[in-house]
Amino acid sequence: MPLVNIKITKEGVTPEKKAELIKGATQLLVDVLGKNPQTTFVIIEEVDTDNWGVGGESVTVRRKRSQ
């Protein structure tokens, strides 16, 4: 029973795009590892940009600075 956890910043990803991620991640495990898609779990976690940091600062701060 594989589990894939996808974390993305919370920025309005559509339900259709999330469905594509779920389908694609599932198919990758089928193709590469021969896993059963019926027992493959995919979780998408959306993280607020204030709670996602890189280079010692939040994504929110980095994006504001680059505008």
N, C-alpha and C positions, 0 to 999 in steps of 0.2 A: 504494500500500500504506500506508494510514494506520495510525498507532500511537497508541493512547490509553494514558496511564499514570495510573492512579488511585492516590493515596497516601492511606491511612487509618491511624489509630492502631490498634495491635494490641490489640484489646479483645474478642475472641471473636465476630467477625462470622462467621455461619454460612456453610457452603458454599452454601446456598440463596440467601442474600443476595448473595453474591459472584456467583453465576450471574445474578441479576437485574441487578447492575451491568454485567456483561459484555454481557448481552442489550440493556440499555437504552442503553449507550454505543455499541454497534454500530448499533442502530436510529437513534440520533441522527445518526450520520454518513451513514447511508443517506438519511434524510429531508432533512437540511439540505444535504449536499454531493453527494448522489447516488453515494456510494461503494459498492463491491461488498462485501457482508458477508463473502463468502468470502475476501477478502484484507484484512480489517480485523482488526488485532491489538489486544487489550486486555490490559494487564498491571496486576495489583493488587499493590501493595507495602504490606505492613503494617509500620508503624514503631512501635517501642516508645515509650511516652509519655515515657520518659527522654531519648529522642533526637528529640523534637519540641518545639520551643520557640516561644513567642509572648510578646511583651512583655518579653523579657529573661529569661525563666525557662522551665523545662520544664513540659510539660502535667501531669506527675506532681505537681510542686510546687503548681501552680495548683489542681489538683483537691483535693489534701489540704487546702489552705488554705480552700477553699470548703465543706468538710464541716462 
